[in-house]
Amino acid sequence: MSNLGAVSVIIPVLNEENTILGSMESLINGDYPVDKLEFIFVDGGSSDRTLKEIEHFCTGHSNLKTKVLKNPYRTQGYGLNIGLENMDSQSEIVIRADAHSIYPRNYIKNCTQTISTVNVDNVGGVMFPEGKTSFQRATAFCMSHWAGVGNAKFHLGNYSGFVDTVYLGCFRKDIFEKVGLFDPLMTPNEDAEFNIRILRYGGRIYLNGDLKVKYTPRGSVVELMKQYFRYGQGRCRTFKKHRKFTSIRQIIPPLWVILTIILIGMGFISKSYLVPLTAYLLALLVVAVGGVFKKRDVSLLLSPICFVIMHYAWGLGFLIEVARKKPTK
């Protein structure tokens, strides 16, 4: 067992009635000492049964220390900071958890052991998307393929080692004293922005490829579009703050959106300018067909739609945020 002691698990929530119980039950399915655990739920104003489900969880685990706090600003960046400001003073480790993910057995134990044995400031696992509907399965395929996420190692799931960012995170408490809290204006990129500050301070971030956290993708075109638009906005805010990209993959979507507009405009002069766009779509179709044969799932024929949504929504979110003077809460 890790000798790092008490752990505070912070879970920002907002309308998570369908997933909160399964997520929490998976988090405590290990053998970490209950008396060393604290669960902090920070609610952003849920209008469904989320708070009732949390109450049910707390009642069913009366020996577990829990707190339920309010987040008037709704977004997860603020929620995480509220949790950090109200955590037990004895806690030495902070785990950031999401209420719509399912965690592997002994997740808390494995995170704390990794942070101790590797001697790093933040440990995270792999985002392992898993869909139920045809659209979700196609999106899951895109979210774990280089054509959708570039070289993001926490998406690809084939690497353990030092990285620039991870999915979620398990932190030493003292790193927040060294580099500050999360910047909520970077939401939904507050975790990646925080990791930039860790690295600038001289800290280290480690990806444990054995920690595969199941994630349920968005269930519709509109939801996926909104998600990736916000991702692009968050990345742009982070770029504005630090004046740097941590990977070439982050500049490709906005550049591709600009190039697409130019090519379509030039297409009115000559159809030959549309060849790159045709090649792009054909390439996505080839990737999709390859996925169908590899995964034995015909739903993946929908993946070109998901790829296009992810690329263009991310790029548009980034470009629109470029023109905005200040991010909003």
VOROLO-132694 format. One record per residue (C-alpha): residue in three letters; y, x, z. Coordinates in steps of 0.001 Angstrom, whole numbers, plus 524288, in hexadecimal, padded with zeros to 5 digits. Layout:
residues N
ALAYXZ ...
This chain:
residues 329
MET800008000080000 SER80DB3804997FCCA ASN8153080A0480850 LEU822148048580369 GLY821517F90780CA8 ALA8281C7EBEF80BBC VAL82A937E5877FE84 SER8347C7DB327FA97 VAL831187D34F7EE72 ILE83D287CD067E859 ILE83B197C18B7DF26 PRO846DB7BB5F7D84C VAL843357AD797D45D LEU8491C7A2B17CC15 ASN840FF796DD7C820 GLU833BD79D6D7C968 GLU82BD1791BA7CE35 ASN820D8793C47C460 THR81E717A21A7C731 ILE823517A5B37D4BA LEU816E67A2E97DC6F GLY80DBA7A9E97D314 SER816E67B5797D294 MET818017B6AF7E15B GLU8097D7B4F27E3A2 SER806D07C01F7DA24 LEU8108B7C8D07E14E ILE809797C7967EE41 ASN7FBA77C8E77E8C7 GLY7FA437D6AB7EE13 ASP7F7B77DCBF7FB47 TYR8055D7E1617FEBC PRO807C57DEAC80D3C VAL80E637D17B80E8E ASP816837D63081A03 LYS81CE47E02981107 LEU820B17D64D8068F GLU82CEE7CE2880503 PHE82F347C4717F9EE ILE83D517C0EA7F6C1 PHE83F807B57B7ED78 VAL84D507B4977E810 ASP84FAF7A7827E17A GLY85A037A6387D6F2 GLY85B5A7978A7D888 SER84E60792377D3E2 SER84E9F783E67CFDE ASP83FE2782347CF61 ARG83557783917D9D7 THR836827925D7DB23 LEU83B4F791DF7E928 LYS830957882A7ECB9 GLU82673791567E6E7 ILE82C2D79CC67EE82 GLU82B95794947FAF0 HIS81D617919E7F7DB PHE81AA77A02E7F606 CYS8215E7A3C1802CB THR819F47991C80A26 GLY80D1479DD9804AE HIS8100A7ABDA808CF SER8163D7A9D28160F ASN8127A7B7A081A3E LEU81ACA7BD3480F4D LYS8291A7C04B811AB THR831527B892807DE LYS83FA97B59D8054A VAL845BE7ABA77FC17 LEU853C47AEAF7F835 LYS85DC77A8867EF1D ASN863C07AF147E33F PRO870637A7F77DF84 TYR871D17B0327D32D ARG864507AC207CE0E THR861067B8857C64A GLN8568B7C21C7CA92 GLY85F7E7CDD27CC1C TYR867027C6EE7D6E4 GLY85A467C1B37DC70 LEU8547F7CF487DDAD ASN860927D4417E4BA ILE860827C8C77EE2B GLY852647CC067F12E LEU8557E7DA607F340 GLU860A67D7267FC6C ASN857D97CE75804B7 MET84B457D63F804FE ASP844D37DAF78116B SER84B117E79581616 GLN83D817ED2D81891 SER839577EC1580A56 GLU837F17F8E580326 ILE8339C7F37B7F60B VAL8399F7E8BD7EDA0 ILE831987E1B37E34F ARG838C17D98F7D943 ALA830127CE487D4E6 ASP831807C3277CB32 ALA82C8B7B5897CE0A HIS826CF7B3727C07E SER81DC57BF367C048 ILE80FCF7C0ED7C4EA TYR80D187CDC77CBC9 PRO800A27D5F07CB95 ARG7F8797D7017D7E0 ASN7FE1B7E01A7E23D TYR80B087E0EC7DAD1 ILE813137E3847E709 LYS809787ED9B7EC27 ASN8088F7F49F7DF11 CYS817547F4D87DD57 THR819C47FAB37EAC4 GLN80EE0804A97E928 THR81412808DC7DBE9 ILE8220480A5E7E0B2 SER81CF4812C97EBCD THR8130A81B4F7E4C2 VAL81B4B81DBA7D894 ASN8279081F167E0F2 VAL83106817107D8CF ASP83C0780D657DB53 ASN83714802187D31A VAL8298D7FE1D7CE7A GLY8268F7F32D7C502 GLY81B9B7EDFC7BCCC VAL819317E8847AF56 MET81E327DB547AAEE PHE811B77D5117A5E7 PRO815947C8C579E56 GLU80B5D7BE2E79DBB GLY80DB47B13F796FB LYS807057A4157976A THR80CC779D0C78BA5 SER80C537A24B77DC7 PHE81AC27A5DD77E1D GLN819637ACAC78B3D ARG80DC17B49C78677 ALA815587B8C577A6F THR820EA7BC8D782F1 ALA817F07C40078C3A PHE812BA7CBB6780AA CYS820937CF2977C65 MET824957D30B78A2C SER819B67DD0F78B00 HIS81ACF7E28877D2F TRP8237E7EDD6778FF ALA829257E55E76E15 GLY82EAE7DC7C77878 VAL832367E5A77839C GLY832F97F31D77D75 ASN82E4E7FE0578646 ALA830797F6CB7932B LYS824FE7FC2679ADE PHE824BF7F1677A51C HIS822787E7B779A0C LEU818527EF6B7927B GLY80F8D7F1DC79E3D ASN809687FE9179998 TYR81027808677A26B SER8119180CE27B06E GLY81C30816947B3CF PHE82AB98189D7B58B VAL8337780F407ADFD ASP8417880A517AD19 THR83E567FC807B1A4 VAL833027F3DD7B5EA TYR82FA87E5847B750 LEU8345A7DFFE7C454 GLY833AF7EB4F7CE06 CYS82F8E7F0787DB45 PHE83A937F8667E165 ARG83CC58013A7ECED LYS847027FA4F7F514 ASP84F89806457F62B ILE851E2806AB7E76F PHE85AE07FAEB7E91C GLU862C1802897F30F LYS863FC80DB17E953 VAL8675C806987DCB1 GLY86BDB7F91D7E142 LEU866627EB7F7DF2D PHE863437E4B97D264 ASP86EDC7E1CB7C99F PRO86DD77D2F87C797 LEU877497D35C7BC28 MET86CA67DA817B492 THR863377CEEB7B5C5 PRO859237CDBA7AFDC ASN859417DC837AE4C GLU85C747DF887BC79 ASP84F767E6697BEB9 ALA850DD7EFBB7B32C GLU85EFE7F2827B6EB PHE85ADB7F5807C4D7 ASN8508C7FED37BFB0 ILE85AFD806197B7F1 ARG862068089C7C4C4 ILE8556D80D377CB20 LEU8537A817497C06A ARG861A981B977C0BA TYR8605681DE27CF4A GLY854AC826977CCB0 GLY84A5581CBF7D0A1 ARG83D9381A1E7C9A5 ILE8374680DCE7C436 TYR828B180C967C207 LEU820EE8031D7B9B2 ASN8135D8003D7BEF3 GLY80C257FB6B7B2EF ASP801307F5F17BB55 LEU80A5E7EBC17C13B LYS80A197E1057B70B VAL8126F7D5717BB0B LYS80F737C9087B384 TYR81B817C2CD7ADBA THR81C747B5757A72E PRO825427B5D079B14 ARG82F197AB45797B1 GLY8291879F14791EF SER8324779BBD786C1 VAL83AD87A17C77C2C VAL8475179D8F78338 GLU842EE7A3327904E LEU83EDD7B01478A17 MET84BA07B0BB7829E LYS853B27AEA878EEC GLN84BB67B8BF7965D TYR84D627C38E78C69 PHE85B997C04478A03 ARG85DEB7C26B7988D TYR855F67CEFB7980F GLY85F137D40C78D76 GLN86AF27D03479566 GLY865CE7D70D7A17B ARG862C87E38679A20 CYS870627E39279428 ARG876987E2237A190 THR86E977EDA37A64B PHE872C17F59979A73 LYS881047F26C79D06 LYS87FA57F6AC7AB2D HIS8786B803707A8EA ARG87C2B8067F79AD1 LYS86E5780A1A7972E PHE861A8804DB791B9 THR8552F8091079875 SER84D498074678BFB ILE84F8C8064277D5B ARG848907F90B77D84 GLN8546B7F31078433 ILE85DAD7F57A778DB ILE854857F10D76DF9 PRO855AC7E22076FB7 PRO864A47E15376F0F LEU864D97EAB57638E TRP85A6D7E29675CBA VAL862587D62875EC6 ILE86E4C7DCA3758A4 LEU866417E20074D62 THR860127D4AA74B29 ILE86D6E7CE3D749E2 ILE871AF7D8AF74044 LEU8653E7D79B73831 ILE866137C8CB7377F GLY874307C9B97332C MET870F67D3E8728E2 GLY8658B7CB6D724AA PHE86F2C7C25F71E01 ILE872877CDD071521 SER864CA7D2B7712C5 LYS857BE7CDB3717B8 SER853467DBC771925 TYR85B027DC9E725DA LEU851827D2C672BB2 VAL845E17DBEA729C8 PRO847297E24473765 LEU847117D4DD73DDA THR83B2A7D0CA735F9 ALA834657DD6D739C4 TYR837CD7DAF37480E LEU831B17CD73747D7 LEU825AD7D2377408D ALA823E87DD2874A70 LEU8243E7D33C75589 LEU81A437CAFA74E64 VAL811497D6BE74CE0 VAL8126E7D96D75B7A ALA80F507CB2875E43 VAL8033F7CB0A7558B GLY7FE947D79275BF8 GLY800577D10C76926 VAL7F87B7C53D764E7 PHE7ECD67CDBC76138 LYS7EE007D65C76D3C LYS7F0037CB7F77730 ARG7E8067C12C77010 ASP7F3227B78F77201 VAL7F8F27B04376669 SER804B47ACA276EF2 LEU809EB7BA3876C6F LEU80DD37B5E775ED0 LEU819AA7B071765FC SER81D877BDF176A9B PRO826CC7C0ED75F1C ILE82F237B59676409 CYS82EF67BB49771BF PHE8321A7C90176CD1 VAL83DCB7C3E77652A ILE842CC7BC2C770D9 MET841687C7D6779EE HIS848137D16477094 TYR853677C8DE76C4B ALA856187C1DE7792C TRP8565D7CEF87805A GLY85F2B7D4F87760B LEU8687A7C95A775B0 GLY869527C90878483 PHE86CF17D7657847E LEU8773F7D61C779CA ILE87DB27CA1777F9A GLU87E567D0C878CD5 VAL885027DC717867D ALA890C07D3CC78391 ARG891697CE3579158 LYS89B057D50A79A55 LYS894377D26E7A731 PRO886BE7CD2A7AA86 THR8864B7C04D7B1C6 LYS87E987BD997BE1D 
